[in-house]
Amino acid sequence: MMSFKAGRWLALAACMAAVSVPAIAAEETGEPTHAQPALPTVPLTITSADGVRHVFTVEKAMTPREQQVGEMYRPSVPADGGMIFVWSYPRQSDMWMQHTQASLDIVFIGADNRVSSIVENAVPLSLARISSHGPVRATLELQAGITEKLGIVVGDKVDSAVLNSGTPAK
């Protein structure tokens, strides 16, 4: 038989578990309410047809939750930074700017690691769908206007360890 004091502690622990578990689950699966902490980064280079190289350090959004939150609630993106979303297989990529405060250039990367399309200056906070219009290996978000400024165009080669690994890093 359990003592009254031990019974109270078990009851309290059970109540805390019942309250805490749904809160954790909601944080991992519910509507994002704040920016996510900085994610692990990887170097990424975009090389133009004439050999000009542009080097970025991009965050890797690899888990479904990291990909869901993306750049949401962040006020800016550095000119040499961004975020990459690597898909487990080439697929249609549809993005949106919900809760994203900074305008972005969205670069879609084909299975051949070349830029397949670019959407420049995506409108902050918009719910409009931004589509790759076909299967892509990855989606790269950069500071708005940087692709035009640097002359990044469809066909440019994208190189990064996160793309060369064959499967998305976890």
Salt bridges, closest charged atoms under 4 A:
GLU27 OE2 - HIS34 NE2 3.63
GLU31 OE2 - HIS99 NE2 2.95
GLU59 OE2 - ARG74 NH1 2.60
GLU71 OE1 - ARG74 NH1 3.50
ASP94 OD1 - ARG129 NE 3.63
